[in-house]
Amino acid sequence: MIATNTKALYKIGALFSLIFLCSFLHARGQSADAITGIWLSADKDAKVEIYKSGTRYNGKIAWIKNVNEADGTPRRDKYNPDTKLRQRRIAGLEILTGFSYNDGEWTGGKIYDPKSGKTYSSKMKLKGNRLDIRGYVGAPLFGRTTEWTRSNL
């Protein structure tokens, strides 16, 4: 009876080890360029093109739902803390900068929120057709995650 329980426990342990190993190898086997392409924001009001620039990954707004203000003028970066940058158009604005791929995640980058004018440290993780983006101040523990979905322009 004890030998049967030991064999069962051994099989369960081996199964969990195999599952862990497969998930580790999947993250390691993922291409750094897998993040490139067009992503739809969580609010579905913007699409961001993520591209490689040298060894880093950046992203710019490729499409926005409301490209113009109510008066017909182009939407501008009016909340930017740098007054010299407030005349930049939102369309085409680079909002992701400086990410590098490391062990299944893109880290070391910044994300700019044109709705508030704030810039946050950021890291990203790809989960199938979903991109989890965590913006934070200080440590990732003190932040918020948003989910973008892969899209076509």
Secondary structure, 3 states (H helix, E strand, C coil): CHHHHHHHHHHHHHHHHHHHHHHHHHHHHCCHHHHCEEEECCCCCEEEEEEEECCEEEEEEEEECCCECCCCCECECCCCCCHHHCCCECCCCEEEEEEEEECCEEEEEEEEECCCCEEEEEEEEEECCEEEEEEECCCCCCEEEEEEEEECC
